[in-house]
Amino acid sequence: MKRVMPAALCCALVLISFGCASGERPSPPAAAAQPFYSPSIPPSSRYVIDARIGAGGSPIEGRETISLKNSGREALGVIAFDWNVGAFSTLEVSAGGRRLFPPDGPSSAPPQRPILVPLPQPLAPGAGLELSISFSLKSGTAQTGTEFSSSQWYPRLWWDGLEHHDSFSVKLETPQGFAAAASGRLDPKTGRYEAAAARTFGIYIAEGLKTAVRETDGVLITSYFTDKGAKAAAICLETAADAVHFYKQWLGFYPFSFLAIVPGGAGRWGGYPMATGIVAIHGLETYIDGESPRHWQHITSHEIGHEYWSEWVLDPDQPAWLWIALGIFADTEFMTARGFDPDRRAEWMGNYINAIPMYYDTTLDAPPDREDAVKFDFNNTIVHSKGPAAIFALDSVLGRDVFLRIYKRCLRDFGGNPLGWRDFRAVAEAESSRSLAWFFDAWVRSNQYLCYGLDSKETRPDGKDGFRTEVRVKRLGTMAMPVPVRAVFEDGSAQTALTDRTRIVTTLVFESRSPLRDVVLDPEKRLARIEVPLPKISASAAAKLAFGWEAKAAPDVYAAVKIEPIASADIWYRLGLQLYETNHVDEAADCFARIDGLKTDPMWKFGAQGWLGILEDLKGRRAAALAHYRAALAMVPDRPLRHDQFRITMDRGWLEERLKTPFAGEK
């Protein structure tokens, strides 16, 4: 592609050429003509901020001093701020008593974000500069005045969007009656929040909240809550103190001296890291007296895990599966070590395992815009499920000792720096002293899936007092992996060996003092694998299923897969519902009818019979409809099958009503 030279640069080159010809020294280009560039590793700056915050976060008025040192190898002629200037926000920047922004003279259209500010003189490598800034921010919409949270409330230097750490000293003036949380530890002597290193400095203010405080291993933990959310908040605070202690003992350090736990949304949706040292937990007010604390323990330990991965070690990759997965590894260790949830690892991998028979494209290393094209739950299926599955698999392949060396080295070497999956692979190969191209190609760069099965087992006497057992394990899926195989013997002893990833069939030999009792594949359940291989389908059908589909595409998807040997009841059931929704009744009936012959969850067969009854009623074939309703009644599950979009809750009562009254359409 032909590159076009910017007009300003063309002019500068012309002036230099003419100056040399005349024997005169050329004048340097104006500061405004200097291009913006970001060092590959952004400089860490120090922010000293004093701000006054109104109710509901509006308005915010403040002053800040930024101490910047050029850590790059080139002079900085232009700096940039991640900030807007317009009707609702202002910015003034000066250095050495000279105003740099806004520029003198008549103003044009408001500058776009990021705001570029030319420096009076280029800042040489290693040189420092102190910037004085005043700013204001107010909301352009109506405010409730009761709550505000943000990590973008102050002007911050912008380095091409690259994540990095800065240090902060912040003093906040908040409305009376409002509780405040911030990404720093409050110094009671100065009234300032101090953070030696933070990815973002977030603030959270809310009216009428109560607080509870615990200090554990040098970390000040503060919980914020309403009266109604107090019991859940107490569990979260207790869990946080335990988790911080666990992580510090396990990993050797905790990255920050502060942690705030604030209320999130109203529903029980989980949580999220709001900013450095601030985690939000949703649904605190949904707590039910006497309920198990496991949900709150899980969410709290999970979000604290992200203080290591995303707040301490930074993530440059999108989709952001790696830091999510490494954080999940931390909370899984906590939940299993404490005995709170021994099956936590399997629960994390479940969404990915369920997605494999759907023929979804689950490639982790995919373009960032692929998520926009996906119609299935990308976040829970890929980022939060296959990502952890890949990390758990690497733990299985390398062994716990080697894997923990990798885990801890990444925390040590990448604190305040981005860690991409290729960086992670390099560390894994360095610590294990082996090539792992085969592993990362399979798990990260492909849509392969793991499926191994027991081909045969035979045990026979060997010598006077012993037995010889041969176990044959066969690769059935598309992914080659060393799979642990445990042989359990009649006397209670057990031995474990690994399959050879380079062979389709591996024969493992065990010698024992008693006969074989059982063979278990992946006994510690570290591998996301399916039990039965997927039937092969055509490339055109696979393409229709790869990213999921919406109801309007159901007729096209059905046309592509109707002659394929698909064994997923989920696919046929989903297509059946969508074809019904789009008025393709005969095609919907075909989809539901296929489910009866599949080996699947009885819930799908129950629902399929109910829907076949509905469709027969709509066709006026009452006798056939009754037969399907009775078949469904013979297998009613413990919980109802809900289809709220059609106002149908399929259970025993609903079916018994259908025996009396034909379905007339509740769509």
Secondary structure, 3 states (H helix, E strand, C coil): CCCCCCHHHHHHHHHHHHHHHHCCCCCCCCHHHCCCCCCCCCCCCEEEEEEEECHHHCCEEEEEEEEEECCCCCCEEEEEECCCCECCEEEEEEECCEEEECCCCCCCCCCCCCEEEEEEEEECCCCEEEEEEEEEECCCCCCCCCEEEECCCCCCECCCCCCCCEEEEEEEECCCCEEEEECCEEECCCCEEEEEEECCCCEEEEECCEEEEEEECCEEEEEEECCCCHHHHHHHHHHHHHHHHHHHHHHCCCCCCEEEEEECCCCCCCEEEEECCEEEECCHHHCCCCCCCHHHHHHHHHHHHHHHECCCEECCCCCCHHHHHHHHHHHHHHHHHCCCCCCHHHHHHHHHHHHHHHCCCCCCCCCCCHHHHCCCCHHHHHHHHHHHHHHHHHHHHHCHHHHHHHHHHHHHHCECCECCHHHHHHHHHHHHCCCCHHHHHHHCCCCCCECEEEEEEEEEEECCCEEEEEEEEEECCCCCCCCEEEEEECCCCEEEEECCCCCCEEEEEEEECCCEEEEEECCCCCCCECCCCCCCCCHHHHHHHCCCCCHHHHHHHHHHHCCCCCCCHHHHHHHHHHHHHCCCHHHHHHHHHHHHHCCCCHHHHHHHHHHHHHHHHHCCCHHHHHHHHHHHHCCCCCCCEEEHHHCEEECHHHHHHHHHCCCCCCC
